[in-house]
């Protein structure tokens, strides 16, 4: 979620500075249910520091550190706080092209302690300028998230692409698609014999665990993850900007499919 909130941080020339902001968002299926799901709204706040490359040499370095927290309106067990660090190296093979390699480390605490996790991974991105206003970016990412409860842990490989346009000096937009393959939990809506115990889906064929946060059984399996989204950002002043976005996500696994619609609108301030 945070990446879209910081849409405008690296569009212009090299910068290094602090930023803070807040977003109001919604998700139509916060429990990743294969039977409809629970919708909820959330309020997110973040603060971070980032360094972008100067572009004065073929090689440079980048760094970002972000602290964020979110509170949900209904499923309050999803309230969380997280810190994410991402140093990286940037190479400019020729004018208008950049290649970025960056590891990612995140620590996240969730009110539902089963979902608290430490995650690490990395991302490789290639970005090309398309004329004066547009750019194209492709990426590969790997993520290994280890939660308190194994059912919420996952490993995934992802590839994606996005097209961005700086329509005016103050108005920008992006549209993108990402496909990933990896582990995920899904809510299946089947009751168990005891809270916190181990149940089953399909006559015990698929092991499941009761989640007190969602009030249903969740299972873990390999899924195909498709996401398509769009964001738009507007800079009101040199320091104040706003951003809004929408994402459609589809998870497909052996036990069923989960579909969610999510959106947000936010405002940020650069120090």
C-alpha positions as CSV (number, residue, x, y, z in Angstrom):
1,X,0.0,0.0,0.0
2,X,2.8,2.4,0.9
3,X,4.4,2.3,-2.6
4,X,1.4,4.0,-4.1
5,X,1.3,6.5,-1.3
6,X,4.9,7.6,-2.3
7,X,4.2,7.7,-6.0
8,X,5.7,11.1,-6.6
9,X,8.9,10.8,-4.6
10,X,11.2,9.7,-7.4
11,X,9.7,11.3,-10.5
12,X,11.9,14.4,-10.7
13,X,15.5,15.1,-10.1
14,X,17.6,13.6,-7.2
15,X,16.1,14.2,-3.8
16,X,16.9,13.2,-0.3
17,X,14.6,14.1,2.5
18,X,11.7,13.3,4.8
19,X,8.1,12.7,4.0
20,X,4.9,12.0,6.0
21,X,1.4,11.4,5.0
22,X,-2.0,9.7,5.7
23,X,-4.4,7.7,3.6
24,X,-8.0,6.6,3.9
25,X,-8.7,3.3,2.2
26,X,-11.0,0.3,1.8
27,X,-10.7,-3.4,0.9
28,X,-13.7,-5.5,-0.1
29,X,-12.2,-8.8,1.1
30,X,-9.7,-8.3,3.9
31,X,-9.9,-12.0,4.9
32,X,-9.2,-13.3,1.4
33,X,-12.4,-15.3,1.5
34,X,-13.4,-17.6,-1.3
35,X,-17.1,-17.0,-0.4
36,X,-17.5,-13.2,-0.6
37,X,-15.3,-11.9,2.2
38,X,-15.5,-9.1,4.8
39,X,-15.1,-5.5,3.6
40,X,-13.5,-2.9,5.8
41,X,-12.0,0.6,5.8
42,X,-8.8,1.7,7.3
43,X,-6.8,4.8,8.2
44,X,-3.0,4.7,7.5
45,X,-0.3,7.1,8.6
46,X,3.4,6.9,7.6
47,X,6.7,8.8,7.9
48,X,9.8,8.0,6.0
49,X,13.2,9.1,4.6
50,X,14.3,8.5,1.1
51,X,17.4,9.2,-1.1
52,X,17.1,9.1,-4.9
53,X,20.1,8.9,-7.3
54,X,21.7,12.1,-8.5
55,X,22.1,10.9,-12.1
56,X,25.5,12.6,-12.4
57,X,27.3,9.2,-12.7
58,X,26.5,5.8,-14.1
59,X,26.4,4.3,-10.7
60,X,24.7,5.5,-7.5
61,X,22.9,4.3,-4.4
62,X,19.4,4.7,-3.0
63,X,17.9,4.2,0.4
64,X,14.4,4.3,2.0
65,X,13.2,3.9,5.6
66,X,9.5,4.0,6.3
67,X,7.5,3.6,9.5
68,X,3.8,3.1,9.1
69,X,0.7,2.1,11.0
70,X,-2.9,1.4,10.1
71,X,-6.2,1.1,12.1
72,X,-9.2,-0.8,10.7
73,X,-12.8,0.2,11.3
74,X,-14.3,-3.3,11.8
75,X,-11.7,-6.0,11.8
76,X,-9.6,-4.3,14.4
77,X,-7.4,-7.4,14.8
78,X,-5.8,-6.3,11.5
79,X,-4.4,-3.1,13.1
80,X,-0.7,-3.0,12.6
81,X,2.6,-1.1,12.8
82,X,5.6,-1.8,10.5
83,X,9.1,-0.6,9.7
84,X,10.6,-1.2,6.3
85,X,14.2,-0.6,5.2
86,X,15.4,-0.8,1.6
87,X,19.0,0.2,0.5
88,X,19.9,-0.3,-3.1
89,X,22.2,0.3,-6.0
90,X,21.3,2.1,-9.3
91,X,23.0,1.8,-12.6
92,X,22.4,4.0,-15.7
93,X,23.3,2.0,-18.8
94,X,22.5,5.0,-21.1
95,X,20.3,8.1,-21.1
96,X,16.7,7.4,-20.0
97,X,17.4,3.9,-18.6
98,X,17.9,2.9,-15.0
99,X,18.5,-0.5,-13.4
100,X,17.8,-0.8,-9.6
101,X,18.7,-3.7,-7.3
102,X,17.4,-3.4,-3.8
103,X,17.0,-5.7,-0.8
104,X,14.0,-5.2,1.5
105,X,13.6,-5.9,5.2
106,X,10.4,-5.4,7.1
107,X,9.3,-6.0,10.7
108,X,5.5,-5.9,11.3
109,X,3.5,-6.3,14.5
110,X,-0.2,-7.0,14.2
111,X,-2.9,-6.9,16.9
112,X,-3.7,-10.5,15.8
113,X,-0.3,-11.8,16.9
114,X,-0.6,-14.8,14.6
115,X,0.0,-12.4,11.7
116,X,3.0,-10.5,13.1
117,X,6.0,-11.2,10.9
118,X,9.5,-10.4,9.8
119,X,10.0,-10.3,6.0
120,X,13.0,-10.1,3.8
121,X,13.5,-10.2,0.0
122,X,14.7,-8.1,-2.9
123,X,13.6,-6.4,-6.1
124,X,15.2,-5.8,-9.5
125,X,13.6,-3.0,-11.6
126,X,14.4,-1.8,-15.1
127,X,12.9,1.6,-16.1
128,X,13.0,3.2,-19.5
129,X,11.9,6.7,-20.5
130,X,9.4,6.9,-23.4
131,X,9.8,10.4,-24.7
132,X,9.6,13.4,-22.4
133,X,6.5,12.5,-20.3
134,X,6.1,8.7,-20.2
135,X,8.1,5.8,-18.7
136,X,7.9,2.0,-18.6
137,X,9.1,-0.2,-15.7
138,X,9.5,-3.9,-15.4
139,X,10.4,-5.7,-12.2
140,X,11.1,-9.1,-10.5
141,X,10.7,-9.4,-6.8
142,X,11.1,-12.1,-4.2
143,X,9.7,-12.0,-0.7
144,X,9.9,-14.4,2.3
145,X,7.6,-13.4,5.2
146,X,7.8,-15.5,8.4
147,X,4.8,-14.9,10.7
148,X,4.2,-16.1,14.2
149,X,1.8,-18.7,12.8
150,X,3.0,-20.6,9.8
151,X,-0.3,-20.4,8.1
152,X,0.3,-16.7,7.6
153,X,3.9,-17.1,6.5
154,X,4.6,-17.1,2.8
155,X,7.3,-17.1,0.0
156,X,6.5,-15.7,-3.4
157,X,8.1,-14.7,-6.7
158,X,6.6,-11.8,-8.6
159,X,7.0,-10.2,-12.0
160,X,5.2,-7.0,-13.1
161,X,5.2,-4.0,-15.4
162,X,3.8,-0.5,-15.2
163,X,3.3,2.5,-17.5
164,X,3.6,6.0,-16.0
165,X,2.9,9.4,-17.5
166,X,3.8,12.9,-16.1
167,X,0.9,14.7,-17.8
168,X,2.0,18.1,-16.4
169,X,4.7,19.2,-14.0
170,X,2.2,18.6,-11.2
171,X,-0.1,15.7,-12.4
172,X,1.2,12.1,-12.8
173,X,-0.4,8.7,-13.1
174,X,0.5,5.0,-13.3
175,X,-1.2,1.8,-14.4
176,X,0.4,-1.6,-13.7
177,X,0.0,-5.4,-13.6
178,X,1.7,-7.9,-11.4
179,X,1.7,-11.7,-11.4
180,X,3.1,-13.7,-8.5
181,X,3.2,-17.4,-7.5
182,X,3.6,-18.4,-3.9
183,X,2.0,-19.2,-0.6
184,X,-1.1,-17.5,0.7
185,X,-3.8,-18.0,3.3
186,X,-7.4,-18.2,2.2
187,X,-10.6,-18.0,4.3
188,X,-12.9,-20.9,3.6
189,X,-15.8,-20.3,5.9
190,X,-15.8,-23.8,7.5
191,X,-16.2,-24.1,11.3
192,X,-13.9,-26.2,13.5
193,X,-14.5,-28.1,16.6
194,X,-12.5,-25.7,18.8
195,X,-11.2,-22.2,18.6
196,X,-7.6,-22.2,17.9
197,X,-7.6,-25.9,17.0
198,X,-7.0,-27.6,13.7
199,X,-9.9,-28.3,11.4
200,X,-10.3,-29.5,7.9
201,X,-11.7,-28.6,4.5
202,X,-13.3,-31.1,2.2
203,X,-13.5,-33.9,4.7
204,X,-10.0,-33.3,6.0
205,X,-8.3,-33.2,2.6
206,X,-7.1,-29.6,3.2
207,X,-5.8,-28.8,6.7
208,X,-7.0,-25.5,8.2
209,X,-6.7,-23.4,11.3
210,X,-9.4,-21.3,13.0
211,X,-8.5,-17.6,12.9
212,X,-10.0,-15.6,15.7
213,X,-9.3,-12.4,13.8
214,X,-11.6,-13.4,10.9
215,X,-13.9,-15.8,12.8
216,X,-13.4,-18.5,10.2
217,X,-11.1,-21.3,9.1
218,X,-8.1,-20.3,7.0
219,X,-6.0,-22.6,4.9
220,X,-2.5,-22.1,3.4
221,X,-1.8,-23.2,-0.2
222,X,0.1,-22.2,-3.4
223,X,-1.8,-19.6,-5.4
224,X,-1.6,-17.6,-8.6
225,X,-1.9,-13.9,-7.7
226,X,-3.0,-11.4,-10.3
227,X,-3.2,-7.7,-9.5
228,X,-4.0,-4.7,-11.7
229,X,-4.0,-1.2,-10.4
230,X,-3.9,2.5,-11.2
231,X,-2.8,5.5,-9.2
232,X,-2.9,9.3,-9.8
233,X,-1.0,11.9,-8.0
234,X,-1.2,15.7,-7.9
235,X,1.3,18.1,-6.4
236,X,-0.4,21.1,-4.8
237,X,2.8,22.8,-3.8
238,X,6.5,21.8,-3.6
239,X,5.8,20.2,-0.3
240,X,2.1,19.1,-0.4
241,X,0.8,16.4,-2.6
242,X,-2.2,14.0,-2.9
243,X,-2.5,10.5,-4.4
244,X,-5.4,8.1,-5.0
245,X,-5.5,4.6,-6.3
246,X,-7.5,1.4,-7.0
247,X,-6.4,-2.2,-7.2
248,X,-8.2,-5.4,-8.4
249,X,-6.7,-8.6,-6.9
250,X,-7.5,-12.2,-7.8
251,X,-6.0,-15.2,-5.9
252,X,-6.5,-18.6,-7.5
253,X,-5.8,-21.8,-5.6
254,X,-7.0,-25.4,-5.5
255,X,-9.5,-24.6,-2.8
256,X,-11.1,-21.7,-4.7
257,X,-10.6,-18.1,-5.8
258,X,-10.5,-14.9,-3.8
259,X,-11.3,-11.5,-5.4
260,X,-10.9,-8.1,-3.8
261,X,-11.4,-4.5,-4.8
262,X,-9.3,-2.0,-2.9
263,X,-8.8,1.8,-3.1
264,X,-7.4,4.7,-1.2
265,X,-7.0,8.5,-1.2
266,X,-4.3,10.3,0.7
267,X,-2.3,13.4,1.2
268,X,1.4,13.8,2.0
269,X,4.0,16.4,3.0
270,X,7.6,16.6,2.0
271,X,9.9,18.3,4.6
